[in-house]
Amino acid sequence: MSAAPPEEGARPAAGGRELAFAVLLCLGGAGLAFWAATRTWVLDVVGSDPMPLVSEGGTGAEVLPWLPALALVGLAGGGAVLATRGWLRRALGGLLALLGLAVAAGGGYGLAADLGDQVTWQWPALCLLGGLLAATGGLLTALRGQRWPAMGARYERRSRQPVGTAGPITGRGTVEAWDALDRGEDPTVS
């Protein structure tokens, strides 16, 4: 048993909202993960108890060099969701989900691993969160992206008529049209 079809105007609007939500999840999550990966994750503590000297240690990009690269690929993929359609969009969504999970795993590694010195927990946690957001956007795209509107779809030619067969231009075609324009006439008006 199938449900009654929604009103004609409601379906594209809902698809457009889902598309915008998924793209924002991908872009926001990947951007957050990239930003968090460039922050200081590990602090080098030098000295003893009375007055320890803290110097900047390694960033997330130094701890895990592949992490910012994956986040940038996620950013590019989030934008590519807008330019694709059909099965290609769904495949891109699956790839974005995997990339997001890999970025989240990098953030989880930064939280759980023994990196030697004092680890600042907020940046790996934000990286983990960003990866999960990007993975959610990718999963949403993989599951529902085929039904979303495509970029520029409303500007596609709707008629099946070959180009150049419609209109009043007859005979030698474009030469007569240029001659009509030279005379100051509109060749498209019959």
C-alpha positions as CSV (number, residue, x, y, z in Angstrom):
1,M,0.0,0.0,0.0
2,S,1.5,3.3,-1.0
3,A,0.9,6.7,0.6
4,A,-0.9,9.4,-1.2
5,P,1.6,11.6,-3.2
6,P,2.4,14.9,-1.7
7,E,1.4,18.1,-3.3
8,E,3.4,19.0,-6.3
9,G,5.1,22.1,-4.7
10,A,5.9,20.4,-1.4
11,R,8.3,17.7,-2.8
12,P,10.9,20.0,-4.4
13,A,10.9,22.3,-1.3
14,A,11.5,19.4,1.0
15,G,14.2,18.0,-1.2
16,G,15.9,21.4,-1.4
17,R,15.9,21.7,2.4
18,E,17.4,18.2,2.8
19,L,20.0,19.1,0.2
20,A,20.9,22.3,2.0
21,F,21.0,20.5,5.4
22,A,23.3,17.7,4.1
23,V,25.6,20.2,2.3
24,L,25.8,22.3,5.5
25,L,26.6,19.2,7.6
26,C,29.4,18.2,5.2
27,L,30.9,21.7,4.9
28,G,30.5,22.6,8.6
29,G,31.8,19.3,9.8
30,A,34.8,19.2,7.5
31,G,35.6,22.9,8.2
32,L,35.4,22.4,11.9
33,A,37.7,19.3,11.6
34,F,40.2,21.2,9.5
35,W,40.3,24.1,11.9
36,A,40.6,21.8,14.9
37,A,43.4,19.9,13.2
38,T,45.5,23.1,12.8
39,R,45.3,23.9,16.6
40,T,47.8,22.7,19.2
41,W,46.9,19.2,20.4
42,V,50.1,18.4,22.5
43,L,51.8,20.8,24.9
44,D,55.5,20.3,25.7
45,V,56.0,20.8,29.4
46,V,59.6,21.5,30.3
47,G,60.9,22.1,33.8
48,S,60.0,21.1,37.3
49,D,57.3,21.7,39.8
50,P,58.0,25.2,41.1
51,M,57.6,26.9,37.7
52,P,57.2,24.6,34.7
53,L,57.7,26.1,31.3
54,V,55.0,25.3,28.8
55,S,55.9,25.6,25.1
56,E,53.7,24.9,22.1
57,G,54.0,21.3,21.0
58,G,52.5,19.6,18.1
59,T,49.3,20.5,16.2
60,G,46.9,17.9,15.0
61,A,48.4,18.2,11.6
62,E,51.8,17.3,13.0
63,V,50.4,14.4,15.0
64,L,48.3,13.0,12.2
65,P,49.5,14.5,8.9
66,W,46.7,13.0,6.8
67,L,44.0,14.6,9.0
68,P,43.8,18.1,7.4
69,A,44.1,16.6,3.9
70,L,41.0,14.4,4.5
71,A,39.1,17.4,6.0
72,L,39.9,19.5,2.9
73,V,38.7,16.6,0.6
74,G,35.5,16.6,2.7
75,L,35.1,20.3,2.1
76,A,35.5,19.9,-1.6
77,G,33.1,16.9,-1.6
78,G,30.5,18.9,0.3
79,G,30.5,21.5,-2.5
80,A,30.5,18.7,-5.1
81,V,27.2,17.4,-3.7
82,L,25.5,20.5,-5.3
83,A,27.0,19.8,-8.7
84,T,26.1,16.1,-9.0
85,R,22.9,14.2,-9.4
86,G,21.6,10.6,-9.4
87,W,23.9,7.7,-8.7
88,L,27.0,9.8,-8.8
89,R,25.6,12.0,-5.9
90,R,24.8,8.8,-3.9
91,A,28.3,7.5,-4.5
92,L,29.8,10.8,-3.4
93,G,27.7,10.7,-0.3
94,G,29.1,7.3,0.6
95,L,32.6,8.5,0.0
96,L,31.9,11.6,2.2
97,A,30.5,9.3,4.9
98,L,33.8,7.2,4.9
99,L,35.9,10.4,4.9
100,G,34.0,11.8,7.8
101,L,34.4,8.5,9.8
102,A,38.2,8.6,9.1
103,V,38.4,12.2,10.3
104,A,36.4,11.3,13.4
105,A,38.8,8.3,14.0
106,G,41.7,10.8,13.9
107,G,40.0,12.9,16.5
108,G,39.3,9.9,18.6
109,Y,42.9,8.8,18.3
110,G,44.0,12.2,19.5
111,L,41.8,11.8,22.6
112,A,42.7,8.2,23.4
113,A,46.3,7.8,22.4
114,D,49.3,8.4,24.6
115,L,51.1,11.1,22.7
116,G,53.7,11.6,25.4
117,D,53.1,15.0,26.7
118,Q,50.0,16.8,28.0
119,V,47.2,16.6,25.4
120,T,44.6,19.4,25.1
121,W,41.4,17.5,24.8
122,Q,39.2,20.2,23.2
123,W,40.8,20.2,19.7
124,P,40.7,16.4,19.1
125,A,37.1,16.4,20.5
126,L,36.1,19.1,18.0
127,C,37.8,17.1,15.2
128,L,35.9,14.1,16.3
129,L,32.6,16.1,16.3
130,G,33.4,17.6,12.9
131,G,34.1,14.2,11.4
132,L,30.8,12.8,12.7
133,L,28.9,15.8,11.3
134,A,30.5,15.3,7.9
135,A,29.8,11.6,8.0
136,T,26.2,12.3,8.9
137,G,25.9,14.6,5.9
138,G,27.5,12.1,3.6
139,L,25.2,9.3,4.9
140,L,22.2,11.5,4.3
141,T,23.4,12.2,0.8
142,A,24.0,8.5,0.1
143,L,20.6,7.5,1.3
144,R,18.4,10.3,0.0
145,G,20.5,12.3,-2.5
146,Q,19.0,10.8,-5.6
147,R,15.7,12.5,-5.0
148,W,17.1,16.0,-4.5
149,P,17.1,18.7,-7.1
150,A,20.2,19.2,-9.2
151,M,22.0,22.4,-9.8
152,G,20.7,24.1,-13.0
153,A,18.0,21.5,-13.6
154,R,15.4,24.1,-14.0
155,Y,17.4,25.7,-16.9
156,E,17.6,22.6,-19.0
157,R,15.7,22.5,-22.3
158,R,12.4,20.9,-21.8
159,S,11.3,20.3,-25.5
160,R,12.5,17.3,-27.4
161,Q,12.7,19.4,-30.6
162,P,16.2,19.6,-32.2
163,V,17.9,23.0,-31.9
164,G,17.3,25.2,-34.9
165,T,14.0,23.6,-36.1
166,A,11.7,26.1,-34.4
167,G,11.2,29.6,-35.5
168,P,10.6,31.5,-38.7
169,I,14.0,31.3,-40.2
170,T,13.8,29.4,-43.5
171,G,16.1,28.8,-46.5
172,R,19.7,29.5,-45.9
173,G,19.2,29.7,-42.2
174,T,21.7,31.8,-40.3
175,V,22.9,33.9,-43.3
176,E,19.3,35.2,-43.7
177,A,19.1,35.8,-40.0
178,W,22.3,37.9,-40.0
179,D,21.0,39.8,-43.1
180,A,17.8,40.5,-41.3
181,L,19.7,41.8,-38.3
182,D,21.7,44.1,-40.6
183,R,18.5,45.5,-42.0
184,G,17.3,46.2,-38.4
185,E,14.7,43.4,-38.4
186,D,14.1,40.8,-35.7
187,P,14.5,37.4,-37.4
188,T,12.8,35.5,-34.6
189,V,9.4,37.3,-35.2
190,S,7.2,35.7,-37.8
